[in-house]
């Protein structure tokens, strides 16, 4: 039976963590606009989900 779920690579997790920090700075800090923070959170979530579905991401 073929596997349909994978684990994100370490590189993907690091990029998602950076996006989460950008999201925190945008949402809770005054460094970036709120919309940038929300988009960074959405990007991190999408990247991690994509890493679970596509091998090598």
N, C-alpha and C positions, 0 to 999 in steps of 0.2 A: 504494500500500500504506500502511496506517495505522501510525503509530508506536505501539509498546506500552511503550516505556521513555522516561522523561524524566529530566531532571536536577533535583535539589532546588533550590529557590530559596535565595537568600542568607539570607533570614529563617529558613528551616528549618535551614540549616547552623548559624547562630548559636544557635538554640534547642538544637540537638543538642550543640553545644560546651558550652553552659551545663550541660546534663544530664551531659555527660562529666565536667566539673569537680565537679559534685555527686557523681557516682559515685566519683571519685577521693577526695574528702573523706570519703565514707562507707566506702569500702573500705580505703584506706591511712591515712587520718587518723583522729583520735579525735574529730572534730567531730560526725559523724553516725553513727547506727547502721549496721552492715553491710548490713542488709536494705534500707535506703533507698538505699545505694550501688548495690546490685545492681539494684534497681528502676529507678534512674536510668539505668544502663547499658542495661538492656533497653528502656527508653523511648526512648533516643537511637537505638539500633539500629532499633527499630520505626519511629520517625519518619523516619529516612533511607531505609529501605526503602519506606515509604509514599510518600515524596517521589519515588522513582524510578518508581512505578507510577501515581500519580495526578497529573495535570497541575495545576500551580498550588500545590502544597504544597511 
